[in-house]
């Protein structure tokens, strides 16, 4: 199997950029003339990039594990910095004169430290505790304390929602933004990050003409408070959806092992949410199975290398517990295969809306589903997706006009099968294919960076 360094393309290298300015700066640096030294040792790349100072920056990239890591002597606090991205772009393009040489001492020390930390993390756990019963009791006590804190936070939220509805929509519109932030902060203190995120989204819904979106949003918040009260009577899958909506992190280690099978990336969408970069990657499996992978990174740090869209691969993909299974996790290694791409299934907009309604009946906090619509075509004014049955839905407001023109040009007047995200109100295109071509990612869809607009990280 080829290493991650050998599979790297310019697109996947730029997808590692912490922001658009770093990506643009890296493209300017990806010229051999500015690199007096370019070298490789195994899956480690390193080089010297001449900056404005007298001494060039020493840059290294470690590709020996599933996630690329970088180090640079420049003062930037971004990871990877523009110099590391420039080094990756040069290697992906095969530009410059590369030599086989070990890295200098500074980089060798850093690489050795990474190996030592990886070996320590891989070591089996030590002896079992002398008193397993005492450990279990301590864990139960800690869980009980967390539950009490959450119960108090949700009781406070219930009272706050009651006051909000009693005062009416007009009074809510006059509230200062600090009111919403203070309530969200109280929920964060109560370890209810998911509920806090929903509260922070309320100001964006206050000025809707009908108030329907705000009413539905407040209903989801109220349902959280009632679901928590009756959590002990919920089936395991529904309780898992409740905990996810409240902000409980997914315990990946607790997922049951999955059998490897062939999957294909349909594309991804990247968003900024608070202080996090979030990437949603959609996979297509056998029998039209869909899976959603979520990646997170703090603002200023790079997300893991994305999967190549349209490239089939074999991997074990395990679904998170849910009444509507959608979010998933890749377990173990990803092996690229030589098989042909999976065909995109078609579908009508009516079928998509019916499936979304059925999904909400299973998980009322679900924010989006993956959906296929085809044969279909795009309309420019107003921006819409239209199917063969004559139905139309608006495109997501985050789709830029230039992107829409590019999609229309790619279609070349032919009906397409579109894959995208449906949230009950608008469609965000991610990938498309005509009857004569293999599935492909729409222009800029994989690297779409949008400002937060009510979209969250719930699967």
Secondary structure, DSSP 8 states (H G I E B T S, - for coil): ---HHHH--HHHHHTT-SSHHHHHHHHHH--GGG-SEEEEETTEEEEEE--SSSS-EEEEEE-SSSS-EEEESSS--SBS-HHHHHHHHHHHHT-S--EE----HHHHHHHHHHHHHHHHHHS---S--S-HHHHHHHHHHHHHHHHHHHHHHHHHHHHHHHHHHHH-HHHHHTS-HHHHHHHHHHHHHTT-HHHHHHHHTGGGGTT-SS-HHHHHHHHHHHHHHHHHHTGGGS-HHHHHHHHHHHT----GGGS----EEEEEEEEEEEEEETTEEEEEEEEE-GGG-EEEEEEEEETTB-------TT-EEEEEEEE-S-SS--BEEEEEEEEE----------B-HHHHHHHHHHHHHH-TT---EEEEEEEEEEETTTTEEEETTS-EEEB-TTS-HHHHHHHHHHHTT--EEEEEEE-SS-EEEEEEE-TTS--EE-TTTTT-EE--SS--S--
